[in-house]
Each structure stands twice: as structure tokens, then as C-alpha cells.
Amino acid sequence: MPCCIVLRNELFLTCKTPPMPFIKSFTVATDKLQPFPFNIPAVKFAKNIVLDTPVSIFAGDNGCGKSSLLESIAFSLNLPLIGGYIKGHLGFNAAKLIKPFLQIEWKRQTSMGFFFRAEDFSDFINSIERGESRAMNDLRELRGQVDDNVIEQMSRSMNHDLQKMRNVYGEDMQAFSHGEACLTILQTRIKEKGIFLLDEPEAALSPLKQLSLIAFILEVLKTNNAQFIIATHSPILMGIPGATLFEVQETGMQRVAYKETDHYRITRRFLDDPESYLRHLV
């Protein structure tokens, strides 16, 4: 297995073969500018976007469309979500409209991968909690009417999602903090091979847990069989060594250096002198 080292904010592999992404490039091949989602910058300017490194990151302000673009790629690939597959999932209306125009150029094709959205993670945990609560209420009503052994068996099998989650992750996720559960799911579902699309994974993660996610991604990349495409607001995740950064703005979608992103510059200036920012807000 090749060894991965970090040097001068770049990712190097000691093997002779450099990392080879699965998706070489993509483009939204339409001149349509209306209606939504064709009027949002990330869709409008997604022309010949080259993904020539194992990690590609889309950055930009709220509403720029980076999540819609990521959903469109995931929908086209029909990647699995936490709770099933995209094409059997409600929603993804923007992705369905974009799909006929989305052209993906492969370097090497694969059907393996996973699509993570912070909102799906929250819905997944909440649905488990609601399901367990309903199951427990039903069982309480049966106490005294059904043998206790039967009640116990029903208790173990009644909440399918909860049992499935425990089988997959080996832990009671509800005992974890929100961030710990999120990181555990990512570490469990992301394998050594495949295309992994992550939409704002930092939503549930502390800065320290974001660093843990970076360390995990770098470990996965050692296999030379993984590609990550990430939409994020986090300057920490944008600092993944070797990542290619695309910044989406109202005027275009440009490949930029890490320290040239608005997220980095604004965060750096705020941390250097928070008072100069805050005094204009009060």
C-alpha cells in the first residue's frame, strides 16, 4: 500500500502512480439561464470543470448553488444516501432538472461511492428517535396482555432502523453527541474505493472533529482508489492538502488558491482582529 505524506500543503504519494480521480471533468451543457436551478451561479458557470486531484472542493456564499451542483452529480451517479438511494428518495428536484444536461467525463468509471448531506444525517437520527419512541409506546400498551418473552423479542425487532444502525455501526448512535455520530457515520460509510460526495459535512463537526475528518480522508486516499468532491463553508476543510478549490461567485466559478478564497480571507481577518469587525455590528 502506498505511503501518503503531507509536504508544503500538498499531497504526495511515494508510489510511482499518482492519484487518479474517477471523474475527470463535468459540464452542465446548456445555455438556459432561467428558471431555477439554471439561474444559480454554480449551475450557470459549471462548464468544463476539471477534477484532476483526488479532492475537489466547491466554496461560495449561501445561495450560490454549490449544494445543488453536488446533488446533481450524486443524482446522476445514483449514489447511496444514509437512508437509501437517491432515485428512490423524495426531493432532488433541482438535480432532476439538471440531469439531462449534466455531462460527466470519466477517467475510470465506478458505481461505488456515497453521498452525505448534513440534512440527511439529522433527518436519519431524528427518524430513528421517533421510531423508537413509537415502538416503546406500543410495547408499553401490550404489557400485561402478552408474555414478557414475546415483548422482549418484539422490542429487539420492532424498530428496524435502530436495529439496522446498531448492526452497521456497532454502537448506539443515540449515545453519541451529534458530531461524534456524524463522524462515525462518515468513517463507516466511506470505503477505500469509490466517489464520495460530501455536502457541508462540517455542519455537525467541531473544529477538532473537522481535523479528524481530514485525517480520515488522507488515510482513505492512501489506497489511490478514492475521489472526494466536497461543498463546504469551512476554511478548515478547504485546507485539505492537495485539494483543488473552486470558488463560486455571482460572476463565475474559478479555480483558486486556498488563501485566495473569501472564506479564508474573511476568517483570517476576523481572527486577527475581531473587534474591528464586531464594533460595526453593535
N, C-alpha and C positions, 0 to 999 in steps of 0.2 A: 504494500500500500504506500503511495507517495506521501512524502512529508510536506506539510504546509507550514511556512514561516511568514511572519509579517516583518517587512522592512520598509521604512520610509513611507508608511501609509499605502503600501502596495502589497498585493497578494502574489507570492511566488510559490511555485511548486518545484521541488527538487527533481521531479521526473522529467523525462525528455519531452513528453507530450503535454502541451499547455492545456488548461481547462477549455473545454469545447461546449458552448451552450447548445441546447436542443433547438430553440427558436433563434434563427439568425437575424430576422428582421420582421417587421409588420407594418402595414399601412391601412388606413381607412380610406378606401378608394372611392371617394365621392366628392363632388363639388357642392353638395347640398349644404346650405347654411341655416336652414330652418326646416321643421320646428326642432324642439328638444328631441334628442340629445345632440343634434348636428350643429347646434349653435354654441356649444360649450368648447372652450379652448383645447382641452385635451383630446377631443374628438376631431375638431376642426383642423388642428395642426398635426395630427398623427399621420405624417407622411414619411415613409421610408425611415422608420425608427430602427436603427441598427443596435442589436443587443449582442455585442461582441465580447462581453465578460460574463463570468458566472453569476454576478449580482448586478441587477439594474434597478434603479430607484427613481420613482416619479415623485417630485416635490412640487408644491404650489399651494396657493391660498385656498381657503374653503370655497367651493363652488366652481373651481376650475375644471372639474370633470375627471380628475385622476382616478377616482374610485370607479366611475362609470366605465372608463377605459379598461381598467383591470378586470372588472366584471365581464366585459365583452370578450376579453381573451379567455377568461375562465369558462364562460358560457360556450364559446366556440370549441374549446377542448373538452367540454363536459366533465370537468374535474369534480371529484367528490368534495362535499362540504362536511361540516361536523354532523349534520343531521340527515345526510343522504347525498344525492347527486343533483346538480344544478337543474338539469332538464326536467326533473320531477319536482322542482321547488317553485313555490309561488313567488312572484316578483320577477326581477331581472328584466323589466320592460324595456329599459334603455338598451340593454345588451341584445335583446331580441331584434330591435330595430337596427342596431349597428351590424349585427352578424352577417347579413348579405354583402356588406361592403368591406368586411374585415379580411384582409389577405395576409396570411402568415407564411413566411418563407422558412423552411426547416433546414437546419444544418444536419440534424439526425432526428428522426421522428420517434416519439414515445407517447403512450397513453397514460403513463404513470404520473402521479402528482397529487396535489391537494390545494384547495382554495380556502383561505382563512379570512373571515371578516369579523371584526370586533363585535359587530351587532349580532352575528350568528352565535358567537360564543355566549353572549349574555342571554339570548333567547333560549339557547340549549340548556344552560344551567337553570334558568327560571322555569322552563317546561318540566324539568326533572323535579324541581321542588314542588311545583303544582301537582304533578302526577303522584308524587309520594304522599302529599297531603291528602289527596282524594282517596288514594288506596288505603291509607291508615284510617280515614273516617269510615270507609266501607267495612273494614275489618272490625272496627270497634262496634259497629252495629250488629255484627254477627256473633260477638262474644256471648256465650251462654246458650246460643242456639246451635252451634257447630262445635265438634270436638276440637280441643286445643291443638292437637297434632295437625289437623286439617288447616286450622287457622295459621299455624306456623308455616306450613307448605305454601299456602296462598300468599303469605307475607313475603316469602322469598321470590315468588314468581310473578306476583301481581303487577309490579312496576317494571315493565320490560326495559325501558330506557335506563333506569337506575341500575338494574342488574347488568345490562349490557355495558354500561360505562364502567362498572366495577370490574367486569371481566377484561375489558380492554386496557384500562389504566392501572388496575391492581390496587387502587386506593378509593376511598370515599371522597370524591372531589368536593363534596359539600363541606368537608372538614378543612379544606384548604382555604386560604384567602383567595380573593378574586384573581389577583395577579399570579399567585402560585398555581392555581388551577389552569389559567390561561397558558402559562409557560409549560406546564406538564402536558397539556393537550398538544401544543406545538411540537414538543420534543417527542411525543408518542406518534403523531401522525406524519411527521416529516421523516422520510426514509432516506437511504443512501442514494437512491436513484429516482429522478423524476423532476417535474417542473412544479415549483412551489410558489404560489401567488399569495402574498400577504397584504391585506388591506388594513392599514393603520394598526398594526399589532401592538403598538405602544400604548393603546388606549387603556389597557388594564395593568401596564407594567411600570414599576418604579424605575428610576434611572439605573439602579443596580441590576434589576431584572432585565432591563434592556441590554446591559453589558453581557449578562448571562446568555441572552438570545444571540448576540453577536458571536460569542464564543462557541455556541452550539452550531450556528451557521457555518463558521470557519471549520469546525470539526467535520460537518457533513461534506463540505467542499473538498476535503482530502480525497474522497473517492473519485473525484473527477467525473461524476455522473449526476450532478445536481445543478439546477439552474433556479435562481430566485429572482422574482420580479416583485418589487415592494412599493406600495404607495404609503407615504409617511409624512408627518409633520415634525418628526423627532430629529433634531440635529445630532443626537447620539447615533441613531440607526443610520443616518446619512453618512456617518463616518466609517461604515463597514469597509475595511481595507480592500482596495481593488475594485470597489463598486463604481459603475457608471451612473452618473447623476443626470437626470433630465428635469429641468425646471419649466413648469407650465405657467405661462403668464397670458394676459389678455392679447398680447401681440405675437405670441409664438410659443413653440416648445423647443427649447435649446439644450444641448449638452453642455454642462457647466462643471467647473471645478468645485470641490466641496466648499471652500472658503468664499466662493462667489455666490453661493445661494443666499436668498433673502433670509431664510431661516437661520443660517449660521450667523450672518452679519447682525441681524436684529438681536438674537440671543446673546452673542458676544458683547455687543454694546450695552445691553441691559445688565449683564452680569458684571461688566467693568464699572458701570456707574448707574445703578438702579434709581438713585434719587433723581437724576436728570430726566428720567422717563416718568417717574411717578409724580413728580411735582406738577406736571402738566395735566394730570388726570384728576387732581383733587382741588 
